[in-house]
Each structure stands twice: as structure tokens, then as C-alpha cells.
Amino acid sequence: MLFEKLDLELPGGLITCLLGPSGVGKTSLLRLIAGLAHGAKGSVADHRATPVAGRIAYMAQQDLLLPWCSVLNNVLLGARLRGEATTGAIEARARELLARVRLADSALARPAQLSGGMRQRAALARTLMEQRPIVLMDEPFSGLDAITRYEIQALAARLLAGRTVLLVTHDPLEALRLGHRVQVMSGRPARLDAALEPPGEPPRDPADPALLTHQAELLKRLAQAREAP
């Protein structure tokens, strides 16, 4: 059993980062919240006890861009799958998002023509195109080199400001740089520890001494989580 009496509260408009050992259930939790997995008891609702279905955007670890579509058409994919007419206004919004992620000049390129960092930026634009107030992210930057990852973390923090975000990561520094709250999941059935709340607003400077102090504490918690029954 992965979960039993697990209670996760996501503060509205803030980024919550979730870490924990592989196999503890982080991705399963994201999929349950997103409505992509079924069979578990319990509910997912907002503070008014209203279901959140239809208000969630999901960004997976892989960019999942369709190789036969242009970058622009990949960003427009959600609207097309829903049968919505891609009007001039909708396409203009997609192009605006591509400009914000610095891909305006690559709108008509195919994914194979892009670097890994450019593909992740395209996936971020596609996620934001959905205009959902809740965003779930499953290790979205894990496949990037250090410098590209650093840049896209900062970009994501700016573009996701004001949204309710749950970001799963294995990188303690990434969690502390981006999260308003950081929690560790451990054990079976899984449980959550008390949230760490790094000072300041994301994206934070990874050289900040306060952040490095929190990183030491977080590494200790992760080491304990690996041994948790």
C-alpha cells in the first residue's frame, strides 16, 4: 500500500516541492491529483471542498513533444485535442508564450531541431498555454545540463508566479531554489514531514548561506527517508 491517511495541503498561489526516495509514490501522488490514476480512496479538492478536475495542467519529466508537429503546434496541442478552433487570438497567445520562453524564432521548427533545453522550454510553454491555476510538474528539468537547468528554473519561477504548483524533484537545491514550501515523503505507506520554508522569493540564489543551511537539513531528512520503514 502506497498511501494511507495521507494529507497534503498545497497553499494557493505558491510552489510546493516534494522530494523522497525512488518508489515512495511521488509520481503516483501526482497522477492521483491529476486524475490520471484511479482506484485509491480519498478526494482532491480546493479549500471550498470543490473538486479540482479541469483546473490542472500536468508537465511530465519528458517533454513529450510530438515529433511530426512544429513547436507552435505542440504548444497548441491541448486546444486541438479538445476540438477548440485555433483562432488568431489563441495562436497569438501561443506565440507570445514562445517569445517569453525565448523560442519565438523556433515556432515552426520540429522538436528534432531543438536542443534539450529548448525542448523543455517548449514543454513549459505548452503547460502554461492551458491557463490552469494548478500545475503539477514531475521532475521536469532532470535531464538538462547544470547551466541550462539553472536558467530554466529561473524562467519557470517567473512564469509560474501566482499559480498553485506541486513540483516533484530529486534535487534538494532545486527544491530550495524554487519552492515556497519543501516536503519529504518517506515510508510505506507514505507520510510527509513538516514543511521547510526557505526565506525569500523564488528563484533564490543557490549561494545564499541561508539556503545552504536549509540544504544541509534537507539532505539529512532525505537520508532518514531512505531508511524509513
Secondary structure, 3 states (H helix, E strand, C coil): CCECCCCCCCCCCCEEEEECCCCCCHHHHHHHHHCCCCCCCCCCECCCCCECCCCEEEECCCCCCCCCCCHHHHHCHHHHHCCCCCCHHHHHHHHHHHHHCCCHHHCCCCHHHCCHHHHHHHHHHHHHHCCCCEEEEECCCCCCCHHHHHHHHHHHHHHCCCCEEEEECCCHHHHHHHCCEEEEEECCCEEECCCECCCCCCCCCCCCHHHHHHHHHHHHHHHHHHHCC
